[in-house]
Amino acid sequence: MSIVKINAITVPADSGDELGRRFAAHSGSMAGVAGFEGFELLQPTDGRTQWLVLTRWADEQSYDAWRSSQDFARSHGGGAAEGERPRPVGTSSELWSYTVAVEQP
């Protein structure tokens, strides 16, 4: 059964559109990553400031392999030349981990 990883990113109200643009710019970048099953960026609609990056993985090992990969480092600013990395959009983040208890088609 799949595992779900949620990165809850606290984003100031004036930075949400930029977060969305950055994720849209990397659309499709996860294609072909072993064990990756899907991605969603969830925008709050109730006044909260936490955006949720929800990913589904075949198993914990696939997620761990991606986290330690060059692709992860590159997409999260590691390996960028000095001065190339844009300022962070979020002010903080938490990683939440879940397994799917009940799934409906």
URNOR-V734391 format. One record per helix or strand. SS is the DSSP state (a for helix, b for strand). FROM is the first residue (numbers start at 1). LEN is the number of residues. If there is no record, write none. Layout:
# URNOR-V734391
ss=SS from=FROM len=LEN
ss=SS from=FROM len=LEN
This chain:
# URNOR-V734391
ss=b from=3 len=9
ss=a from=13 len=13
ss=b from=36 len=7
ss=b from=50 len=8
ss=a from=60 len=8
ss=a from=70 len=6
ss=b from=90 len=10
